[in-house]
Amino acid sequence: MDIQQLLTLKVKEAASHLFNVELPLVEFQATRKEFEGDITLVVFSMLKVIKGNPVQIGTDIGTYLQEKVTEVTCFNVVKGFLNIVIAESYYLDFFNTNKTNVTYGFVTPKGADGVMVEYSSPNTNKPLHLGHVRNNLLGYSVAEILAASGKNVYKTQIINDRGIHICKSMLAWKKFGEGQTPTSTGLKGDKLVGNYYVKFDQEYKKEIQSLIADGVEVEEAKKQAPLLIETQEMLRKWEAGDKEVIALWRMMNEWVYAGFEETYAKLGVSFDKNYYESDTYTLGKDVVEDGLVKGVFYKKEDGSVWIDLSDEGLDEKLVLRSDGTSVYITQDIGTAIQRAKDFSVKGMVYTVGNEQDYHFKVLFLILKKLGFSWAKDLFHLSYGMVDLPSGKMKSREGTVVDADDLVDEMKNTAEIISKELGKLEGYSDAQKQEVYKTIGLGALKYYILKVDPKKRILFDPKASIDFQGNTGPFIQYTYARIQAIVRKASHNQSTDISAIKLHEKEKELLKQIQQYPEIIQQAAKQYSPALVANYTYDLVKAYNSFFQNVPIFGAETETLILFRAQLSQWVGTIIASGFKLLGIHVPERM
């Protein structure tokens, strides 16, 4: 039990004993620097339950705590805030008990039920781009945080491998590709296929302009363009199982899958199971029929099936067309149900951009109305777009920032800056290249994950690779510095530190470390890697303040040297642990 949990119990006990009331909530906050104390009880929040003067209430509770809790040495009251001083022996016991625990803050899952996290979900007509990077980093990190918080986690993606957009790339390759393959061109398969998606758009626009020149109205020209008509026919053949079209589809999709796997490996993300839209697009139809019987859905005169969500502040939503074909919401209903059958999950997290907010409100409501108990634990991890100084990206015009190119650019930028700073003198070329990759990818991931998922990001590659401030490289450099201290220090673990007088900077570090388990739980509840990222930065700031103000190897006694080296080592362990939850590696030397 940590100090806040202990104090919560004792404050409730004090309220019952002193005021004969039951406190529903006990609120703590960090003590302000200008006051003495290690943790502060907010008395103001109790005044709805405990009537009286907040200073007197705080004094009474403080006196009770000092008498009943051995860890409380003294207190002071400032207006409606009770500042509590905790005994140094508590922090030293905490240090001795946990310093060698590399999984400190992590909770072992209990039971079989888990949560599924979906992320990436790309289309097979183009390579992954900067928007996919944020999606993948968010989804993977949230999955890692949920696992650390005590959940069984299953990571999935649904690959959008069918539809008109896929046929556009296929038709363009068939008409203009001249048999090109990834092997013959030296291009990754997803890039080659993406080039033909761009090629389709270029040729399609030419046909539209030609029709307009012949006097056809703009909207009609878009519909009459021969390329579009051919693409629609190709889609019909695919749905009919035409052997030639299916063979082309499979060949080009395999190129793309191989390309995706390379990119995922570069980003350091993985999946437990892939779902494919070509397998799932018919799912959900039987559920709609069942929902009609239950009265969840209703049928219009033309045979189409709808659901009325106006009582929930939404509107009517189509779930089955009059010709019996499904819409996206239908297959998403079916896919969710299939996943619940495939895995023992109580909830699902969908990592999808905020332009789909409405879609997921509708999906979750429908699943609840259909009576699925796990529907109450569905969550849309809605995130903002990633912008660049050059403006918005457009896939079909070829103006996207390719994910592979971005990763390479980050590595190259890390190399340039590291050379300017002279950070890696004495390293072999192979060692340098590995560190450049670690720094570059760490900078990218941290820059994206430190921002609240809901916020839009303006991504500046060079600003992200800064060895000062709230950046990945700054934190990685601090970790590497700590490892140098650990290598230099004695590894005698048996010295008695019970008589040490803690420096205020040491105490601040221990207080910061003690927050880590709660940060993991909060990040899991809020689905926010930003909480872990910014906690890690705050820990590094506290460590650097300690490092600058407290001598380690110049300490007065061997016991102090050992304690400070071990404290440094534990900080390094927490940095590595926090960064692992973000999918970021830390270099041993830098």
C-alpha positions as CSV (number, residue, x, y, z in Angstrom):
1,M,0.0,0.0,0.0
2,D,1.5,3.4,-1.0
3,I,1.3,6.4,1.2
4,Q,-1.7,8.0,-0.6
5,Q,-3.7,4.8,-0.2
6,L,-2.8,4.6,3.5
7,L,-3.6,8.2,4.1
8,T,-7.0,7.9,2.3
9,L,-8.0,5.1,4.7
10,K,-6.9,7.1,7.7
11,V,-8.5,10.4,6.6
12,K,-11.8,8.5,6.1
13,E,-11.3,7.0,9.6
14,A,-10.6,10.5,11.0
15,A,-13.8,11.9,9.4
16,S,-15.9,9.1,10.9
17,H,-14.2,9.4,14.3
18,L,-14.0,13.2,14.6
19,F,-17.1,14.4,12.6
20,N,-19.3,11.3,12.5
21,V,-19.5,11.4,8.7
22,E,-18.6,9.1,5.8
23,L,-16.3,10.7,3.2
24,P,-17.1,9.5,-0.3
25,L,-13.9,10.9,-1.8
26,V,-10.5,12.0,-0.5
27,E,-8.6,14.4,-2.7
28,F,-4.8,14.8,-2.6
29,Q,-2.4,16.9,-4.6
30,A,1.3,17.6,-4.6
31,T,2.4,20.1,-2.0
32,R,3.3,23.5,-3.4
33,K,7.0,24.2,-3.2
34,E,6.7,27.2,-0.9
35,F,5.2,25.1,1.8
36,E,6.6,22.3,3.9
37,G,5.1,18.9,3.1
38,D,5.2,15.8,0.9
39,I,1.5,15.4,0.1
40,T,-1.4,17.8,0.5
41,L,-5.0,16.9,1.5
42,V,-7.6,19.2,-0.1
43,V,-9.9,20.1,2.8
44,F,-12.2,22.3,0.6
45,S,-13.5,19.2,-1.2
46,M,-14.8,17.8,2.1
47,L,-16.9,20.9,3.1
48,K,-20.0,19.4,1.4
49,V,-19.9,16.6,3.9
50,I,-18.1,18.2,6.9
51,K,-19.5,21.6,7.9
52,G,-17.2,24.1,9.6
53,N,-14.0,26.1,9.3
54,P,-11.6,24.5,6.8
55,V,-8.5,25.5,8.8
56,Q,-9.9,23.9,11.9
57,I,-11.1,20.8,10.1
58,G,-7.6,20.5,8.5
59,T,-5.9,20.9,11.9
60,D,-8.1,18.3,13.5
61,I,-7.5,15.8,10.8
62,G,-3.7,16.5,10.8
63,T,-3.6,16.0,14.6
64,Y,-5.4,12.7,14.2
65,L,-3.0,11.5,11.4
66,Q,0.1,12.5,13.4
67,E,-1.2,10.4,16.4
68,K,-2.4,7.4,14.4
69,V,0.0,7.1,11.4
70,T,3.6,6.5,12.2
71,E,4.7,7.7,8.8
72,V,3.3,11.2,9.5
73,T,5.8,13.3,11.4
74,C,4.2,16.7,11.3
75,F,1.8,18.9,9.3
76,N,0.7,22.5,8.6
77,V,-2.6,24.0,7.4
78,V,-2.8,26.7,4.8
79,K,-6.4,27.9,4.3
80,G,-8.2,24.7,3.0
81,F,-5.1,22.6,2.4
82,L,-3.5,20.2,4.9
83,N,0.2,19.8,4.1
84,I,1.5,16.5,5.5
85,V,5.2,15.7,6.1
86,I,6.1,12.0,5.7
87,A,8.9,10.4,7.7
88,E,12.2,9.7,5.8
89,S,12.2,6.2,7.0
90,Y,9.1,5.5,4.9
91,Y,10.9,6.6,1.7
92,L,14.0,4.6,2.6
93,D,11.9,1.5,3.2
94,F,10.1,2.1,-0.1
95,F,13.5,2.3,-1.8
96,N,14.8,-0.9,-0.2
97,T,11.7,-2.8,-1.0
98,N,11.3,-1.9,-4.7
99,K,14.7,-0.8,-6.1
100,T,15.5,-4.1,-7.8
101,N,12.0,-4.6,-9.2
102,V,12.2,-4.1,-13.0
103,T,8.4,-4.5,-13.3
104,Y,7.6,-1.9,-10.7
105,G,4.2,-0.4,-11.4
106,F,3.0,-3.3,-13.6
107,V,0.0,-5.5,-12.6
108,T,-0.3,-9.2,-13.5
109,P,-3.6,-9.9,-15.3
110,K,-6.2,-11.8,-13.4
111,G,-8.8,-14.0,-15.1
112,A,-9.2,-14.8,-18.8
113,D,-11.2,-11.9,-20.1
114,G,-9.3,-9.2,-21.9
115,V,-9.5,-6.2,-24.2
116,M,-8.8,-6.0,-27.9
117,V,-7.0,-3.0,-29.4
118,E,-7.5,-2.3,-33.1
119,Y,-5.0,0.0,-34.9
120,S,-3.4,0.6,-38.3
121,S,-6.2,-0.7,-40.5
122,P,-4.7,0.3,-43.8
123,N,-5.9,0.2,-47.3
124,T,-4.0,-2.1,-49.8
125,N,-3.9,0.6,-52.5
126,K,-1.1,2.7,-51.0
127,P,1.7,2.6,-48.5
128,L,1.5,3.7,-44.9
129,H,1.9,7.4,-44.3
130,L,2.3,9.9,-41.5
131,G,-1.3,9.6,-40.4
132,H,-0.9,5.8,-40.1
133,V,2.3,6.4,-38.1
134,R,0.3,8.3,-35.4
135,N,-2.4,5.6,-35.5
136,N,0.1,2.7,-35.1
137,L,2.1,4.4,-32.3
138,L,-1.0,5.3,-30.4
139,G,-2.7,1.9,-30.7
140,Y,0.5,-0.1,-29.9
141,S,1.3,2.1,-26.9
142,V,-2.3,2.0,-25.5
143,A,-2.1,-1.8,-25.9
144,E,1.2,-1.9,-23.9
145,I,-0.2,0.4,-21.2
146,L,-3.4,-1.7,-20.8
147,A,-1.3,-4.8,-20.5
148,A,0.9,-3.1,-17.8
149,S,-2.3,-2.1,-15.9
150,G,-3.4,-5.7,-15.5
151,K,-5.4,-6.5,-18.7
152,N,-5.1,-9.4,-21.1
153,V,-4.6,-7.5,-24.4
154,Y,-5.0,-8.7,-28.0
155,K,-3.7,-6.4,-30.8
156,T,-5.5,-6.6,-34.1
157,Q,-5.9,-4.7,-37.4
158,I,-8.4,-5.0,-40.1
159,I,-6.9,-4.6,-43.5
160,N,-9.2,-2.9,-46.0
161,D,-8.3,-5.1,-49.0
162,R,-11.4,-4.7,-51.2
163,G,-13.5,-2.0,-52.8
164,I,-13.4,0.6,-55.6
165,H,-10.1,2.2,-54.3
166,I,-8.3,-1.2,-54.5
167,C,-9.6,-1.7,-58.0
168,K,-8.3,1.7,-59.1
169,S,-4.7,0.6,-58.4
170,M,-5.3,-2.8,-60.0
171,L,-6.7,-1.3,-63.2
172,A,-3.9,1.3,-63.5
173,W,-1.3,-1.4,-63.1
174,K,-3.1,-3.6,-65.7
175,K,-3.3,-0.7,-68.2
176,F,0.0,1.1,-67.6
177,G,2.2,-1.2,-65.6
178,E,3.9,-3.2,-68.3
179,G,4.3,-6.1,-66.0
180,Q,6.3,-4.2,-63.3
181,T,6.8,-6.1,-60.0
182,P,8.6,-5.1,-56.8
183,T,11.5,-7.3,-57.9
184,S,11.8,-5.8,-61.3
185,T,11.6,-2.2,-60.0
186,G,13.4,-2.5,-56.7
187,L,10.4,-0.9,-55.0
188,K,8.6,-2.1,-51.9
189,G,5.3,-3.6,-53.0
190,D,3.1,-1.1,-51.2
191,K,5.0,1.8,-52.8
192,L,4.7,0.2,-56.3
193,V,0.9,-0.3,-55.9
194,G,0.6,3.2,-54.4
195,N,2.2,4.6,-57.5
196,Y,-0.5,3.1,-59.6
197,Y,-3.2,4.6,-57.4
198,V,-1.7,8.0,-58.1
199,K,-1.4,7.1,-61.8
200,F,-5.1,6.2,-61.9
201,D,-6.0,9.7,-60.5
202,Q,-3.8,11.4,-63.0
203,E,-5.3,9.6,-66.0
204,Y,-8.8,9.9,-64.6
205,K,-8.5,13.7,-64.4
206,K,-7.2,13.8,-68.0
207,E,-10.4,11.9,-69.1
208,I,-12.6,14.3,-67.1
209,Q,-11.0,17.4,-68.7
210,S,-11.4,15.8,-72.2
211,L,-15.1,15.2,-71.6
212,I,-15.6,18.7,-70.2
213,A,-13.9,20.1,-73.3
214,D,-16.5,18.2,-75.4
215,G,-19.3,20.0,-73.5
216,V,-20.1,17.5,-70.7
217,E,-21.0,18.9,-67.3
218,V,-18.3,18.5,-64.6
219,E,-20.3,16.1,-62.4
220,E,-21.5,14.1,-65.4
221,A,-17.9,13.9,-66.7
222,K,-16.7,12.4,-63.5
223,K,-19.3,9.6,-63.9
224,Q,-18.7,9.0,-67.6
225,A,-14.9,8.8,-67.5
226,P,-14.0,5.5,-69.1
227,L,-11.5,4.6,-66.4
228,L,-14.1,4.9,-63.6
229,I,-16.5,2.8,-65.6
230,E,-13.8,0.1,-66.1
231,T,-13.0,0.2,-62.4
232,Q,-16.7,-0.3,-61.5
233,E,-16.8,-3.2,-63.8
234,M,-13.7,-4.7,-62.3
235,L,-15.3,-4.4,-58.8
236,R,-18.4,-6.2,-60.1
237,K,-16.2,-9.0,-61.5
238,W,-14.3,-9.3,-58.2
239,E,-17.5,-9.7,-56.2
240,A,-18.6,-12.3,-58.8
241,G,-15.4,-14.2,-58.2
242,D,-13.9,-13.7,-61.7
243,K,-10.7,-15.8,-61.7
244,E,-8.5,-13.3,-63.6
245,V,-9.5,-10.4,-61.4
246,I,-9.1,-12.4,-58.2
247,A,-5.7,-13.6,-59.3
248,L,-4.6,-10.0,-60.0
249,W,-6.1,-8.8,-56.7
250,R,-4.2,-11.5,-54.7
251,M,-0.9,-10.9,-56.4
252,M,-1.0,-7.1,-55.8
253,N,-2.3,-7.5,-52.3
254,E,0.6,-9.9,-51.4
255,W,3.0,-7.2,-52.6
256,V,1.4,-4.7,-50.3
257,Y,1.3,-7.0,-47.3
258,A,5.0,-7.6,-47.6
259,G,5.6,-3.9,-47.8
260,F,3.4,-3.3,-44.7
261,E,5.4,-5.9,-42.7
262,E,8.6,-4.1,-43.4
263,T,7.1,-0.8,-42.2
264,Y,5.7,-2.3,-39.1
265,A,9.1,-3.8,-38.3
266,K,10.7,-0.4,-38.7
267,L,8.1,1.2,-36.4
268,G,8.4,-1.6,-33.9
269,V,4.7,-2.5,-33.8
270,S,3.0,-5.9,-34.1
271,F,-0.3,-7.7,-34.1
272,D,-1.8,-10.8,-32.6
273,K,-4.3,-11.3,-35.4
274,N,-5.1,-9.7,-38.8
275,Y,-8.7,-9.4,-40.1
276,Y,-9.4,-8.8,-43.8
277,E,-12.3,-6.9,-45.1
278,S,-12.6,-9.4,-48.0
279,D,-13.5,-11.9,-45.3
280,T,-15.6,-9.7,-43.1
281,Y,-17.6,-7.6,-45.5
282,T,-20.5,-10.0,-45.5
283,L,-20.6,-10.3,-41.7
284,G,-23.5,-8.6,-39.9
285,K,-26.4,-9.5,-42.3
286,D,-27.6,-12.3,-40.1
287,V,-27.4,-10.0,-37.1
288,V,-29.6,-7.5,-38.9
289,E,-32.2,-10.2,-39.5
290,D,-32.1,-11.1,-35.8
291,G,-32.4,-7.4,-34.9
292,L,-35.5,-7.1,-37.1
293,V,-37.2,-9.9,-35.1
294,K,-36.2,-8.2,-31.8
295,G,-37.5,-4.8,-33.0
296,V,-34.1,-3.1,-32.9
297,F,-34.3,-2.4,-36.7
298,Y,-37.2,-1.7,-39.0
299,K,-37.7,-2.2,-42.7
300,K,-38.9,0.6,-45.1
301,E,-41.2,0.1,-48.1
302,D,-38.3,-0.3,-50.5
303,G,-36.9,-3.2,-48.5
304,S,-34.0,-1.3,-46.9
305,V,-33.4,-1.8,-43.1
306,W,-32.8,1.1,-40.7
307,I,-32.4,1.9,-37.0
308,D,-33.8,5.0,-35.4
309,L,-31.4,6.6,-32.9
310,S,-33.2,9.9,-32.6
311,D,-34.0,9.3,-28.9
312,E,-30.2,9.2,-28.3
313,G,-29.7,12.5,-30.1
314,L,-28.6,11.0,-33.4
315,D,-30.7,10.2,-36.4
316,E,-31.9,7.3,-38.6
317,K,-29.1,5.0,-39.8
318,L,-29.2,2.6,-42.8
319,V,-27.9,-0.9,-42.0
320,L,-28.9,-2.8,-45.1
321,R,-29.6,-1.5,-48.6
322,S,-32.8,-2.3,-50.5
323,D,-30.9,-4.7,-52.7
324,G,-29.7,-6.6,-49.6
325,T,-26.1,-5.4,-49.7
326,S,-24.5,-4.3,-46.5
327,V,-23.0,-0.9,-45.6
328,Y,-19.8,-0.2,-43.5
329,I,-21.7,-0.1,-40.2
330,T,-23.2,-3.6,-41.0
331,Q,-19.8,-5.3,-41.4
332,D,-18.4,-3.4,-38.4
333,I,-21.3,-4.9,-36.3
334,G,-20.5,-8.4,-37.6
335,T,-16.7,-8.0,-37.2
336,A,-17.1,-6.9,-33.5
337,I,-19.3,-9.9,-32.8
338,Q,-16.8,-12.2,-34.6
339,R,-13.9,-10.8,-32.6
340,A,-15.8,-11.4,-29.3
341,K,-16.2,-15.0,-30.4
342,D,-12.6,-15.4,-31.5
343,F,-11.1,-14.0,-28.2
344,S,-12.4,-13.8,-24.6
345,V,-12.7,-10.0,-24.5
346,K,-14.9,-7.8,-22.4
347,G,-14.0,-4.6,-24.4
348,M,-12.5,-3.3,-27.6
349,V,-10.6,-0.1,-28.4
350,Y,-10.8,1.2,-31.9
351,T,-7.9,3.5,-32.8
352,V,-9.4,5.6,-35.6
353,G,-9.1,9.3,-36.5
354,N,-11.7,11.8,-35.2
355,E,-13.4,12.1,-38.5
356,Q,-15.1,8.8,-37.6
357,D,-16.5,10.0,-34.3
358,Y,-20.1,9.8,-35.4
359,H,-19.7,6.3,-37.0
360,F,-18.5,4.8,-33.7
361,K,-21.2,6.4,-31.6
362,V,-23.7,4.7,-33.9
363,L,-21.8,1.4,-33.9
364,F,-21.6,1.2,-30.1
365,L,-25.2,2.2,-29.6
366,I,-26.4,-0.5,-32.1
367,L,-24.3,-3.2,-30.3
368,K,-25.8,-2.2,-27.0
369,K,-29.3,-2.3,-28.3
370,L,-28.6,-5.8,-29.7
371,G,-28.0,-6.9,-26.2
372,F,-24.2,-7.6,-26.2
373,S,-22.9,-7.2,-22.6
374,W,-19.4,-6.3,-23.8
375,A,-20.8,-3.3,-25.8
376,K,-20.7,-1.1,-22.7
377,D,-16.9,-1.5,-22.7
378,L,-16.2,-0.3,-26.3
379,F,-14.1,2.7,-26.8
380,H,-13.2,4.9,-29.8
381,L,-9.6,6.1,-29.3
382,S,-10.3,9.2,-31.4
383,Y,-7.2,11.2,-32.4
384,G,-6.5,14.4,-34.3
385,M,-4.7,14.6,-37.6
386,V,-1.0,15.1,-38.1
387,D,-0.1,18.2,-40.2
388,L,3.2,19.3,-41.6
389,P,4.5,22.8,-42.3
390,S,3.8,22.1,-46.0
391,G,0.1,21.5,-45.4
392,K,-2.5,18.7,-45.7
393,M,-1.6,15.3,-47.3
394,K,-3.5,13.7,-50.2
395,S,-2.9,10.1,-51.1
396,R,-4.4,10.1,-54.6
397,E,-2.3,13.1,-55.6
398,G,0.9,11.6,-54.2
399,T,1.5,14.3,-51.6
400,V,1.5,12.1,-48.5
401,V,4.5,11.7,-46.3
402,D,5.5,8.1,-46.7
403,A,6.0,6.3,-43.3
404,D,9.3,4.6,-44.5
405,D,10.7,7.9,-45.8
406,L,9.8,9.6,-42.5
407,V,11.6,7.0,-40.5
408,D,14.7,7.3,-42.7
409,E,14.5,11.1,-42.5
410,M,14.4,10.9,-38.7
411,K,17.5,8.7,-38.6
412,N,19.3,11.0,-41.0
413,T,18.4,14.1,-39.0
414,A,19.5,12.4,-35.8
415,E,22.9,11.6,-37.5
416,I,23.4,15.2,-38.6
417,I,22.6,16.7,-35.1
418,S,24.6,14.1,-33.3
419,K,27.6,14.8,-35.4
420,E,27.2,18.5,-34.8
421,L,27.1,17.9,-31.1
422,G,29.9,15.4,-31.1
423,K,27.9,13.0,-29.0
424,L,29.2,9.7,-30.3
425,E,33.0,10.0,-30.3
426,G,34.8,6.7,-30.1
427,Y,31.9,4.7,-31.5
428,S,32.3,2.3,-34.5
429,D,30.3,3.1,-37.6
430,A,27.9,0.2,-36.9
431,Q,27.3,1.4,-33.3
432,K,26.7,4.9,-34.5
433,Q,24.1,3.8,-37.1
434,E,22.3,1.9,-34.4
435,V,22.2,4.8,-32.1
436,Y,21.1,7.2,-34.9
437,K,18.2,4.8,-35.5
438,T,17.3,4.6,-31.8
439,I,17.4,8.4,-31.4
440,G,15.5,9.2,-34.6
441,L,12.7,6.7,-34.0
442,G,12.6,7.7,-30.3
443,A,12.2,11.3,-31.3
444,L,9.4,10.6,-33.7
445,K,7.5,8.4,-31.3
446,Y,7.9,10.7,-28.3
447,Y,6.9,13.8,-30.2
448,I,3.7,12.2,-31.3
449,L,2.8,10.3,-28.1
450,K,3.5,13.2,-25.7
451,V,0.5,15.1,-27.1
452,D,-3.0,14.2,-25.9
453,P,-4.5,11.9,-28.6
454,K,-7.5,14.2,-29.2
455,K,-5.3,17.1,-30.2
456,R,-4.1,17.9,-33.8
457,I,-0.3,17.8,-34.2
458,L,1.9,20.0,-36.3
459,F,4.9,17.7,-36.8
460,D,8.4,19.2,-37.2
461,P,11.0,16.5,-37.6
462,K,14.0,18.7,-36.7
463,A,12.3,20.1,-33.5
464,S,11.6,16.6,-32.3
465,I,15.3,15.8,-32.3
466,D,16.5,18.2,-29.8
467,F,18.8,17.2,-26.9
468,Q,17.1,19.8,-24.7
469,G,13.5,20.1,-23.5
470,N,10.6,17.8,-23.6
471,T,11.9,15.5,-26.3
472,G,12.8,11.8,-26.7
473,P,16.5,12.4,-27.3
474,F,16.7,14.5,-24.1
475,I,15.2,11.6,-22.1
476,Q,17.4,9.0,-23.9
477,Y,20.5,11.1,-23.1
478,T,19.7,11.2,-19.4
479,Y,19.2,7.4,-19.4
480,A,22.6,6.9,-21.1
481,R,24.2,9.2,-18.5
482,I,22.7,7.1,-15.7
483,Q,24.1,4.0,-17.3
484,A,27.5,5.5,-17.2
485,I,27.1,6.2,-13.5
486,V,25.9,2.6,-12.9
487,R,28.9,1.2,-14.8
488,K,31.3,3.3,-12.6
489,A,29.6,2.5,-9.3
490,S,30.3,-0.3,-6.8
491,H,27.8,-3.2,-7.1
492,N,27.7,-3.9,-3.4
493,Q,24.0,-4.3,-2.6
494,S,24.2,-5.1,1.2
495,T,25.1,-1.7,2.7
496,D,22.7,-0.5,5.4
497,I,21.1,2.8,4.4
498,S,18.6,3.2,7.2
499,A,20.6,6.0,8.9
500,I,20.9,8.1,5.7
501,K,19.6,11.7,5.9
502,L,17.8,12.3,2.6
503,H,18.6,15.3,0.6
504,E,15.4,17.1,-0.6
505,K,16.3,16.3,-4.2
506,E,16.6,12.6,-3.3
507,K,13.2,12.7,-1.6
508,E,11.7,14.4,-4.6
509,L,12.9,11.6,-6.8
510,L,11.5,8.9,-4.6
511,K,8.2,10.7,-4.5
512,Q,8.2,11.0,-8.3
513,I,9.0,7.3,-8.6
514,Q,6.2,6.4,-6.3
515,Q,3.7,8.0,-8.6
516,Y,4.6,5.6,-11.5
517,P,2.0,2.8,-10.7
518,E,-0.8,5.3,-10.5
519,I,0.3,7.0,-13.7
520,I,0.1,3.6,-15.5
521,Q,-3.4,3.1,-14.2
522,Q,-4.5,6.6,-15.1
523,A,-3.1,6.2,-18.6
524,A,-4.9,3.0,-19.1
525,K,-8.2,4.5,-17.9
526,Q,-7.8,7.5,-20.2
527,Y,-6.2,5.5,-23.1
528,S,-3.5,8.2,-23.1
529,P,0.2,7.5,-23.7
530,A,0.7,11.2,-23.2
531,L,0.4,10.7,-19.4
532,V,3.3,8.2,-19.4
533,A,5.4,10.3,-21.8
534,N,5.1,13.5,-19.7
535,Y,5.5,11.6,-16.4
536,T,8.8,10.3,-17.8
537,Y,9.9,13.8,-18.7
538,D,9.1,15.1,-15.2
539,L,11.1,12.2,-13.7
540,V,14.0,13.1,-15.9
541,K,13.8,16.8,-15.0
542,A,13.8,15.8,-11.3
543,Y,16.8,13.5,-11.8
544,N,18.7,16.2,-13.6
545,S,18.1,18.6,-10.8
546,F,19.3,15.9,-8.4
547,F,22.4,15.3,-10.5
548,Q,23.3,19.0,-10.7
549,N,22.8,19.6,-7.0
550,V,23.8,16.4,-5.2
551,P,27.3,14.8,-5.6
552,I,27.3,11.1,-6.3
553,F,30.9,10.0,-6.4
554,G,31.9,13.0,-4.3
555,A,29.5,12.1,-1.5
556,E,30.9,12.0,2.1
557,T,30.6,8.2,2.7
558,E,30.7,5.0,0.7
559,T,27.1,4.4,1.9
560,L,25.9,7.6,0.3
561,I,27.8,6.9,-2.9
562,L,26.1,3.5,-3.2
563,F,22.7,4.8,-2.3
564,R,22.9,7.6,-4.9
565,A,24.2,5.3,-7.6
566,Q,21.4,2.8,-6.8
567,L,18.8,5.6,-6.8
568,S,20.2,6.7,-10.2
569,Q,19.9,3.1,-11.4
570,W,16.3,2.9,-10.3
571,V,15.4,6.1,-12.1
572,G,17.0,4.6,-15.2
573,T,14.9,1.5,-14.8
574,I,11.7,3.6,-14.6
575,I,12.7,5.6,-17.7
576,A,13.3,2.4,-19.7
577,S,10.0,1.0,-18.4
578,G,8.0,4.1,-19.3
579,F,9.6,4.3,-22.7
580,K,8.9,0.6,-23.3
581,L,5.2,1.4,-22.8
582,L,5.6,4.0,-25.6
583,G,7.4,1.6,-27.8
584,I,10.7,3.5,-27.5
585,H,14.2,2.0,-27.0
586,V,16.8,3.6,-24.8
587,P,20.6,3.5,-25.7
588,E,23.1,2.2,-23.1
589,R,25.6,4.7,-24.4
590,M,25.1,8.0,-26.2
